Amino acid sequence: MRAGVTVTGIGLVSPVGSSAAEVFDAVCEGRSGLRRPPEGHPVDGVVDVAAFSPDIDPASVLPGPESRVVDRSIVMALRAAEGALADAGVEVGRDVDPYRVAVIVSGVGGLSTLASQVLARAERGRFGVSPYLLPGTLPNMGAARIAIRFGIRGYTSSIGTACASGAQSLGEALRILRADEADMVVCGSSEAPLFPAFADAFGNARALAHGWSDPTAASRPFDRRRNGLVLGEGAGVFVLERTAHAVARAARRHADLLGWGANNDAYHPTTPRPDGSGAAHCMRGALRDAGLHADDIGYLNAHGTSTKAGDAAEIAALRDVYGTATPPVSSTKGVTGHLLGVSGVIEAAIGIEALRRGLLPPTHNLDDPDPADEVDHIRKQPRTVPVRTVMSNSFGFGGHNVSLVFGPAAG
């Protein structure tokens, strides 16, 4: 019999809150995190709208000279990990063997800091480059800094599957815990994409929402007027534990991670397979891994980025798996924006809150869904429906698909 795996800690840095409860309330109440860039921000004049997380003083999480050249993605990862471990009520070395704790924290790395250092070298020559550049920017450094900060000495890694990376980090954590290679995994993602070159890449690819007089209306998952995604920044970290370990230390359990699926579209570097067959196969894999059937899912948090190709492919996948009898579906990116790899972590947290409260969050700005979708969209207002299981989808550039299935903590 496979070991059970439970969520004992959640830490978030997001445009709409720093806990699962705060984020969930914002989504249900329509308190949007989308706004115009502040004057003087690096993306001011580059994007029409974005989703900004609160500023964090780097010295508050990383004292010493390295705090001056450390990417915002690492700073947010450390803050989210602080929150997750505090929420789990665990101290590494006291409550758990440091060698039995793993870290998997993902993201694209410190690209904005790298870009600034390239400019520094161009302006001042080789001595303009900081000796702290690499430990301040490498993609593995979020995970490494967390391990160093909290004395974690087990398996440590970072996953690079674009917008699926946070969800895949949770899935790989499930695999490690089931294999008894750890008792606890600190896992998630952190992304800081709000700098000119990165935003311009999305803008020049015509992937960004534009032309909206009201910035809070710009992200419109599944709406027929959608014209692109809204970039956001943040971090999300979970503490996952073997259920027996969590019970032994009398930990509070938010939910159980029942199963996951992961695969690839094998179609195009940036465009999903239009028929949704890869995503459908991924969802079926997650159901099989969880020992469930399609009609067992009570709520589905869709990837739903507000791009025409992505939303259409996901609708096709939902119809493939569920037919016309889909579970209630929403995309919460209408309020949070698209936080790239972090989205899957935040949306998993939202799904867990939906389980806990029996309240399903709506897709905001979904004013005109396509009748041909034949999907049970949750619109305008949250829906009061007690549910026993939820699924969360995350899909990324490169054709990466990940689906996670959560249920209430058993026993």
Disulfide bonds with the S-S distance in Angstrom:
none
